[in-house]
Amino acid sequence: MILARVEGTVVATKKNPKMTGHRLLFVRPLVVDEAGQTDFKPGRTSLVAVDTLGAGEGEVVLVVQGSSARLAYKDKDTPVDAVVVGIVDTVDLGRRILYRAR
């Protein structure tokens, strides 16, 4: 699983018919460096995930990818590679709160 922050939504009017009606989120994974500093870095790690829970912009979510995403999604024949499976309340690393939902 990946911890990521919802940065926005993605709209695609032309897409695979099985994707019609599914909300797509632009998410940015959390990066923790050797010093324990955290950041949501832009770049190649950003991805688009199908929203199954109604996550909002700025929230931290749990995302699964690949075969796990296909299993988490209700229709295994839909072409998905990343799915939001949880909305995070708190991230605690070594008794240090890295994130707490508002």
DSSP file (Angstrom, degrees, kcal/mol; ACC not computed):
  #  RESIDUE AA STRUCTURE BP1 BP2  ACC     N-H-->O    O-->H-N    N-H-->O    O-->H-N    TCO  KAPPA ALPHA  PHI   PSI    X-CA   Y-CA   Z-CA
    1    1 A M              0   0    0      0, 0.0     2,-0.4     0, 0.0    63,-0.2   0.000 360.0 360.0 360.0 153.5    0.0    0.0    0.0
    2    2 A I  E     -A   63   0A   0     61,-2.5    61,-2.6     2,-0.0     2,-0.5  -0.958 360.0-139.0-121.3 135.7    1.0    3.6   -0.6
    3    3 A L  E     +A   62   0A   0     -2,-0.4    27,-3.1    59,-0.2     2,-0.3  -0.843  38.3 164.2 -88.7 128.0    0.3    6.6    1.5
    4    4 A A  E     -AB  61  29A   0     57,-2.3    57,-3.4    -2,-0.5     2,-0.4  -0.983  35.2-126.5-145.1 154.2   -0.6    9.5   -0.8
    5    5 A R  E     -AB  60  28A   0     23,-2.6    23,-2.3    -2,-0.3     2,-0.5  -0.861  29.4-119.4-102.0 136.6   -2.2   13.0   -0.6
    6    6 A V  E     + B   0  27A   0     53,-2.8    52,-3.1    -2,-0.4    21,-0.2  -0.633  33.2 175.3 -74.6 119.6   -5.1   13.8   -2.9
    7    7 A E  E     -     0   0A   0     19,-3.0     2,-0.3    -2,-0.5    20,-0.2   0.680  56.7 -57.1 -97.9 -23.7   -4.0   16.7   -5.1
    8    8 A G  E     - B   0  26A   0     18,-1.3    18,-2.7    48,-0.1    -1,-0.3  -0.982  59.8 -70.3 170.8-166.5   -7.0   17.0   -7.3
    9    9 A T  E     - B   0  25A   0     -2,-0.3     2,-0.4    16,-0.3    16,-0.3  -0.774  27.7-139.7-116.3 162.1   -9.3   15.2   -9.8
   10   10 A V  E     - B   0  24A   0     14,-2.1    14,-0.6    -2,-0.3     2,-0.5  -0.987  13.0-161.1-122.0 129.8   -8.8   13.9  -13.3
   11   11 A V        +     0   0    0     -2,-0.4     2,-0.4    12,-0.1    12,-0.1  -0.954  13.3 172.2-113.9 127.1  -11.6   14.3  -15.9
   12   12 A A        -     0   0    0     -2,-0.5    -2,-0.0     1,-0.1     3,-0.0  -0.909  10.8-177.0-133.8 105.1  -11.5   12.2  -19.0
   13   13 A T  S    S+     0   0    0     -2,-0.4     2,-0.6     1,-0.2    -1,-0.1   0.811  79.4  53.2 -74.6 -27.8  -14.6   12.4  -21.2
   14   14 A K  S    S+     0   0    0      6,-0.0     2,-0.3     0, 0.0    -1,-0.2  -0.936  80.0 121.5-109.1 115.7  -13.3    9.8  -23.6
   15   15 A K        -     0   0    0     -2,-0.6     5,-0.1    -3,-0.0    -2,-0.0  -0.930  69.5 -50.9-157.3 175.7  -12.2    6.6  -21.9
   16   16 A N    >   -     0   0    0     -2,-0.3     3,-2.5     1,-0.1     4,-0.3  -0.371  55.1-123.7 -55.1 132.1  -12.8    2.9  -21.7
   17   17 A P  G >  S+     0   0    0      0, 0.0     3,-1.3     0, 0.0    -1,-0.1   0.779 109.1  63.5 -54.0 -30.1  -16.6    2.4  -21.4
   18   18 A K  G 3  S+     0   0    0      1,-0.2    60,-0.1    59,-0.1    -2,-0.1   0.678  97.1  59.0 -69.0 -16.0  -16.1    0.4  -18.1
   19   19 A M  G X  S+     0   0    0     -3,-2.5     3,-1.8     2,-0.1    -1,-0.2   0.499  75.5 123.0 -90.6  -4.7  -14.6    3.5  -16.5
   20   20 A T  T <  S+     0   0    0     -3,-1.3     3,-0.1    -4,-0.3    -7,-0.0  -0.350  77.5  16.9 -60.9 131.3  -17.7    5.6  -17.0
   21   21 A G  T 3  S+     0   0    0      1,-0.3     2,-0.5    -2,-0.1    -1,-0.3   0.476  94.6 122.1  87.4   2.6  -19.0    7.0  -13.8
   22   22 A H    <   -     0   0    0     -3,-1.8     2,-0.3    28,-0.0    -1,-0.3  -0.874  60.3-129.8-104.2 128.6  -15.9    6.4  -11.8
   23   23 A R        -     0   0    0     -2,-0.5    28,-2.7    28,-0.4     2,-0.4  -0.561  20.3-152.7 -76.8 133.8  -14.2    9.3  -10.1
   24   24 A L  E     -BC  10  50A   0    -14,-0.6   -14,-2.1    -2,-0.3     2,-0.4  -0.917   7.1-159.0-111.6 133.5  -10.5    9.6  -10.8
   25   25 A L  E     -BC   9  49A   0     24,-3.0    24,-2.5    -2,-0.4     2,-0.7  -0.895  15.8-137.9-114.1 140.5   -8.1   11.3   -8.3
   26   26 A F  E     -BC   8  48A   0    -18,-2.7   -19,-3.0    -2,-0.4   -18,-1.3  -0.874  35.8-176.6 -90.9 116.0   -4.6   12.7   -8.9
   27   27 A V  E     -BC   6  47A   0     20,-3.0    20,-2.5    -2,-0.7   -21,-0.2  -0.881  21.7-152.7-122.0 150.2   -2.6   11.6   -5.9
   28   28 A R  E     -B    5   0A   0    -23,-2.3   -23,-2.6    -2,-0.3    18,-0.1  -0.975  24.9-125.3-123.2 117.0    1.0   12.2   -4.8
   29   29 A P  E     -B    4   0A   0      0, 0.0    12,-0.5     0, 0.0     2,-0.3  -0.204  24.5-110.5 -62.7 149.3    2.8    9.6   -2.6
   30   30 A L  E     -F   40   0B   0    -27,-3.1     2,-0.4    10,-0.2    10,-0.2  -0.616  30.0-158.4 -78.1 136.0    4.4   10.4    0.7
   31   31 A V  E     -F   39   0B   0      8,-3.2     8,-1.9    -2,-0.3     2,-0.5  -0.976   6.3-167.6-118.6 130.2    8.2   10.4    0.8
   32   32 A V  E     -F   38   0B   0     -2,-0.4     6,-0.2     6,-0.2     2,-0.0  -0.977  13.9-152.2-116.6 121.6   10.1    9.9    4.1
   33   33 A D    >   -     0   0    0      4,-2.5     3,-2.0    -2,-0.5     6,-0.0  -0.222  36.1 -89.4 -85.7-179.8   13.8   10.7    3.9
   34   34 A E  T 3  S+     0   0    0      1,-0.3    -1,-0.1     2,-0.1    -2,-0.0   0.780 126.6  55.6 -61.0 -28.7   16.6    9.2    6.0
   35   35 A A  T 3  S-     0   0    0      2,-0.1    -1,-0.3     1,-0.0     3,-0.1   0.449 120.1-107.8 -84.5   0.1   16.3   12.0    8.6
   36   36 A G  S <  S+     0   0    0     -3,-2.0     2,-0.3     1,-0.3    -2,-0.1   0.568  71.1 145.6  84.8   8.8   12.6   11.2    9.0
   37   37 A Q        -     0   0    0      1,-0.0    -4,-2.5    -5,-0.0     2,-0.3  -0.590  35.4-149.3 -78.7 141.2   11.4   14.3    7.2
   38   38 A T  E     +F   32   0B   0     -2,-0.3     2,-0.3    -6,-0.2    -6,-0.2  -0.822  22.9 159.7-115.2 153.1    8.3   13.9    5.2
   39   39 A D  E     -F   31   0B   0     -8,-1.9    -8,-3.2    -2,-0.3     2,-0.8  -0.976  40.9-128.5-162.2 154.5    7.1   15.5    2.0
   40   40 A F  E     -F   30   0B   0     -2,-0.3   -10,-0.2   -10,-0.2   -36,-0.0  -0.859  41.8-160.3-106.1  92.5    4.6   14.9   -0.8
   41   41 A K        -     0   0    0     -2,-0.8     4,-0.1   -12,-0.5    -2,-0.0  -0.535   9.2-131.6 -84.4 136.2    7.0   15.4   -3.7
   42   42 A P        +     0   0    0      0, 0.0     2,-0.4     0, 0.0     3,-0.1  -0.324  60.6  65.3 -73.2 164.9    5.9   16.2   -7.2
   43   43 A G  S >  S-     0   0    0      1,-0.1     3,-1.7    -2,-0.0     0, 0.0  -0.915  97.8 -10.1 130.3-151.0    7.2   14.2  -10.2
   44   44 A R  T 3  S+     0   0    0     -2,-0.4    -1,-0.1     1,-0.3     0, 0.0   0.676 119.9  65.8 -66.0 -18.3    7.2   10.8  -11.7
   45   45 A T  T 3  S+     0   0    0     -4,-0.1    -1,-0.3    -3,-0.1   -18,-0.1   0.628  75.2 107.6 -82.3 -10.9    5.7    9.2   -8.6
   46   46 A S    <   +     0   0    0     -3,-1.7     2,-0.3   -18,-0.1   -18,-0.2  -0.355  49.7 175.3 -64.1 146.0    2.3   11.0   -9.0
   47   47 A L  E     -C   27   0A   0    -20,-2.5   -20,-3.0     2,-0.0     2,-0.5  -0.937  33.3-113.8-148.4 170.2   -0.5    8.8  -10.2
   48   48 A V  E     -C   26   0A   0     -2,-0.3     2,-0.4   -22,-0.2   -22,-0.2  -0.932  34.0-175.0-109.9 129.8   -4.2    8.6  -10.9
   49   49 A A  E     -C   25   0A   0    -24,-2.5   -24,-3.0    -2,-0.5     2,-0.4  -0.948  29.2-114.4-127.2 145.7   -6.3    6.3   -8.7
   50   50 A V  E     -Cd  24  83A   0     32,-2.8    34,-2.8    -2,-0.4     2,-0.6  -0.639  32.8-133.1 -75.4 131.6   -9.9    5.3   -8.9
   51   51 A D  E     + d   0  84A   0    -28,-2.7   -28,-0.4    -2,-0.4    34,-0.1  -0.791  34.5 165.4 -91.9 116.6  -11.8    6.7   -5.8
   52   52 A T  S    S+     0   0    0     32,-0.6    -1,-0.1    -2,-0.6    33,-0.1   0.447  75.4  42.9-104.8  -3.3  -14.0    4.1   -4.1
   53   53 A L  S    S-     0   0    0     33,-0.1    -1,-0.1    31,-0.0    34,-0.1   0.511 107.5-104.6-123.9  -8.1  -14.5    6.1   -0.9
   54   54 A G        -     0   0    0      1,-0.1     2,-0.0   -31,-0.1    -3,-0.0   0.862  50.1-176.7  83.3  37.2  -15.2    9.7   -1.7
   55   55 A A        -     0   0    0      1,-0.1     2,-0.2    29,-0.0    -1,-0.1  -0.350  12.4-140.8 -67.6 149.2  -11.8   11.1   -0.7
   56   56 A G    >   -     0   0    0      1,-0.1     3,-1.9     4,-0.1   -50,-0.3  -0.702  28.8 -76.6-112.8 164.3  -11.4   14.9   -0.9
   57   57 A E  T 3  S+     0   0    0      1,-0.3   -50,-0.2    -2,-0.2    -1,-0.1  -0.306 116.9  21.6 -57.8 134.2   -8.6   17.2   -2.0
   58   58 A G  T 3  S+     0   0    0    -52,-3.1    -1,-0.3     1,-0.3     2,-0.1   0.186  93.7 123.7  91.8 -15.6   -5.9   17.4    0.7
   59   59 A E    <   -     0   0    0     -3,-1.9   -53,-2.8   -54,-0.1     2,-0.5  -0.449  61.8-125.5 -76.9 152.0   -6.7   14.2    2.4
   60   60 A V  E     -A    5   0A   0     28,-0.4    28,-2.6   -55,-0.2     2,-0.3  -0.845  36.2-176.7 -96.3 133.6   -4.2   11.4    2.9
   61   61 A V  E     -AE   4  87A   0    -57,-3.4   -57,-2.3    -2,-0.5     2,-0.5  -0.841  29.7-117.8-129.2 161.4   -5.3    8.1    1.5
   62   62 A L  E     -AE   3  86A   0     24,-2.7    23,-2.7    -2,-0.3    24,-1.1  -0.895  34.7-169.6 -97.8 129.3   -4.2    4.5    1.2
   63   63 A V  E     -AE   2  84A   0    -61,-2.6   -61,-2.5    -2,-0.5     2,-0.4  -0.962   9.7-161.8-123.3 136.0   -3.7    3.4   -2.4
   64   64 A V  E     - E   0  83A   0     19,-2.3    19,-2.3    -2,-0.4     2,-0.3  -0.890  13.0-163.2-111.9 150.9   -3.1   -0.1   -3.8
   65   65 A Q  E >   + E   0  82A   0     -2,-0.4     3,-1.1    17,-0.2     4,-0.4  -0.807  44.1   5.1-127.6 167.4   -1.7   -0.8   -7.3
   66   66 A G  T >> S-     0   0    0     15,-1.8     4,-1.7    -2,-0.3     3,-0.6  -0.283 125.1  -5.8  65.9-139.1   -1.4   -3.6   -9.8
   67   67 A S  H 3> S+     0   0    0      1,-0.3     4,-1.9     2,-0.2    -1,-0.3   0.819 134.0  58.8 -63.6 -30.3   -3.2   -6.9   -9.1
   68   68 A S  H <> S+     0   0    0     -3,-1.1     4,-2.2     2,-0.2    -1,-0.3   0.882 104.3  51.7 -64.0 -37.2   -4.2   -5.7   -5.6
   69   69 A A  H <> S+     0   0    0     -3,-0.6     4,-1.6    -4,-0.4    -2,-0.2   0.910 108.1  50.7 -65.7 -42.0   -6.0   -2.8   -7.2
   70   70 A R  H  < S+     0   0    0     -4,-1.7    -1,-0.2     1,-0.2    -2,-0.2   0.874 112.4  47.1 -64.4 -35.9   -7.9   -5.1   -9.5
   71   71 A L  H  < S+     0   0    0     -4,-1.9    -1,-0.2     1,-0.2    -2,-0.2   0.860 111.8  50.4 -72.4 -35.2   -8.9   -7.3   -6.5
   72   72 A A  H  < S+     0   0    0     -4,-2.2    -2,-0.2    -5,-0.1    -1,-0.2   0.746  97.7  83.0 -74.1 -23.1  -10.0   -4.3   -4.4
   73   73 A Y  S  < S-     0   0    0     -4,-1.6     3,-0.1    -5,-0.2    10,-0.0  -0.536  85.7-125.4 -84.2 149.7  -12.1   -2.9   -7.3
   74   74 A K  S    S+     0   0    0      1,-0.2     2,-0.5    -2,-0.2    -1,-0.1   0.708  98.2  48.2 -70.4 -20.1  -15.6   -4.4   -7.7
   75   75 A D    >   -     0   0    0      1,-0.1     3,-2.0     3,-0.0    -1,-0.2  -0.921  64.1-165.2-126.7 105.8  -15.2   -5.4  -11.3
   76   76 A K  T 3  S+     0   0    0     -2,-0.5     4,-0.1     1,-0.3    -1,-0.1   0.612  88.4  61.6 -66.8 -11.2  -12.0   -7.3  -12.1
   77   77 A D  T 3  S+     0   0    0      2,-0.1    -1,-0.3    -7,-0.0   -59,-0.1   0.451  79.6 101.1 -94.1  -0.6  -12.4   -6.7  -15.8
   78   78 A T  S <  S-     0   0    0     -3,-2.0     2,-1.9    -8,-0.1    -5,-0.1  -0.703  83.3-117.6 -84.3 134.3  -12.2   -2.9  -15.5
   79   79 A P        +     0   0    0      0, 0.0     2,-0.4     0, 0.0   -63,-0.1  -0.477  58.1 146.3 -76.7  81.0   -8.8   -1.6  -16.5
   80   80 A V        +     0   0    0     -2,-1.9   -10,-0.1    -4,-0.1     3,-0.1  -0.915  27.4 175.3-117.1 145.8   -7.6   -0.1  -13.2
   81   81 A D  S    S+     0   0    0     -2,-0.4   -15,-1.8     1,-0.3     2,-0.3   0.519  73.3  33.6-120.4 -14.5   -4.0    0.1  -11.9
   82   82 A A  E     - E   0  65A   0    -17,-0.2   -32,-2.8   -13,-0.1     2,-0.4  -0.986  62.0-179.6-146.9 134.1   -4.5    2.1   -8.7
   83   83 A V  E     -dE  50  64A   0    -19,-2.3   -19,-2.3    -2,-0.3     2,-0.5  -0.997  29.2-125.4-136.5 136.1   -7.5    2.3   -6.3
   84   84 A V  E     +dE  51  63A   0    -34,-2.8   -32,-0.6    -2,-0.4   -21,-0.2  -0.716  34.0 167.8 -77.8 122.2   -8.1    4.3   -3.1
   85   85 A V  E     +     0   0A   0    -23,-2.7     2,-0.3    -2,-0.5   -22,-0.2   0.430  58.4  22.5-117.4  -3.0   -8.9    1.8   -0.4
   86   86 A G  E     - E   0  62A   0    -24,-1.1   -24,-2.7     2,-0.0     2,-0.5  -0.977  57.2-139.0-162.1 148.8   -8.7    3.9    2.8
   87   87 A I  E     - E   0  61A   0     -2,-0.3   -26,-0.2   -26,-0.2     2,-0.2  -0.969  37.2-129.4-110.1 122.2   -8.8    7.5    4.1
   88   88 A V        -     0   0    0    -28,-2.6   -28,-0.4    -2,-0.5     3,-0.1  -0.466  26.2-178.3 -80.8 136.4   -6.1    8.0    6.7
   89   89 A D  S    S+     0   0    0      1,-0.4    12,-3.2    -2,-0.2     2,-0.3   0.839  72.2   0.3 -92.3 -47.2   -6.8    9.5   10.1
   90   90 A T  E     -G  100   0C   0     10,-0.2     2,-0.5     2,-0.0    -1,-0.4  -0.999  50.0-158.5-147.0 143.3   -3.3    9.5   11.6
   91   91 A V  E     -G   99   0C   0      8,-2.6     7,-2.8    -2,-0.3     8,-1.5  -0.990  18.8-177.1-120.5 120.1    0.3    8.5   10.5
   92   92 A D  E     -G   97   0C   0     -2,-0.5     2,-0.5     5,-0.2     5,-0.2  -0.975   4.7-177.9-121.1 120.9    2.6    8.0   13.5
   93   93 A L  E >  S-G   96   0C   0      3,-2.9     3,-0.9    -2,-0.5    -2,-0.0  -0.947  75.6 -20.8-123.3 110.4    6.2    7.1   12.9
   94   94 A G  T 3  S-     0   0    0     -2,-0.5    -1,-0.1     1,-0.2     3,-0.1   0.914 126.2 -52.5  59.7  44.8    8.3    6.5   16.0
   95   95 A R  T 3  S+     0   0    0      1,-0.2     2,-0.5    -3,-0.0    -1,-0.2   0.652 116.2 116.8  63.6  18.2    5.9    8.3   18.3
   96   96 A R  E <   -G   93   0C   0     -3,-0.9    -3,-2.9     0, 0.0     2,-0.7  -0.973  66.9-131.1-115.6 123.5    6.1   11.3   16.0
   97   97 A I  E     +G   92   0C   0     -2,-0.5    -5,-0.2    -5,-0.2     3,-0.1  -0.619  27.2 175.8 -76.1 115.3    2.8   12.3   14.3
   98   98 A L  E    S+     0   0C   0     -7,-2.8     2,-0.3    -2,-0.7    -1,-0.2   0.757  70.7   7.0 -87.8 -28.6    3.6   12.8   10.6
   99   99 A Y  E     -G   91   0C   0     -8,-1.5    -8,-2.6     2,-0.0     2,-0.4  -0.978  57.2-179.2-155.2 138.7    0.0   13.4    9.6
  100  100 A R  E     -G   90   0C   0     -2,-0.3   -10,-0.2   -10,-0.2   -11,-0.1  -0.979  33.0-118.4-139.2 128.7   -3.3   13.9   11.4
  101  101 A A              0   0    0    -12,-3.2   -12,-0.1    -2,-0.4   -42,-0.1  -0.314 360.0 360.0 -62.9 146.4   -6.6   14.5    9.6
  102  102 A R              0   0    0      0, 0.0    -1,-0.1     0, 0.0   -13,-0.1   0.465 360.0 360.0 -75.7 360.0   -8.3   17.9   10.4
